[in-house]
């Protein structure tokens, strides 16, 4: 696929003024939001899953949250975690502008690895990860606990600016993501795929486990 076709596919689902405003807030505070192609993919996933409960690691200013909430069921709730409370304040502005009821978003300020253990096992349809790349392996372990059977985990930046595919790149973040990609690929009970949207989206479904005796 050439660059023209990739750009066409990645921007095919257009963003509206609400998402443009959320992106502007990201630029103001130095946050890099997901791309439009990644957002469209996340909305597709939440819609296909008919998601009622989603966990997001890395709220940013609400770009990814708006995309996912637009695909979720009308009664669906997004639990979004970020270490920066100010970013979450800006995200709430984005959600309000998108017409999303406040009770549909639970923002929790804090370290993801402190917050996630307090969430309910097997309760969530989707876990979306866009946090500290060095902690991606730990996030996977938490996601597998949090997801219901049939649920999906998705990691942004899975190609990490073309560095993951280049074995000569050995910085800490690249190595952590490369290790995650390998781990997801070999973990029993996951159905994985690596999508070339945005900066790479690693997606895996947690398979249903037959009950004993079946």
PyMOL commands that set and color helices and strands:
alter all, ss='L'
color gray80, all
select helices_A, chain A and resi 3-10+17-29+36-48+63-71+85-97+102-104+112-118+133-146+172-186
alter helices_A, ss='H'
color red, helices_A
select strands_A, chain A and resi 53-57+77-82+105-109+124-129+147-156+190-195+201-206
alter strands_A, ss='S'
color yellow, strands_A
deselect
rebuild
show_as cartoon
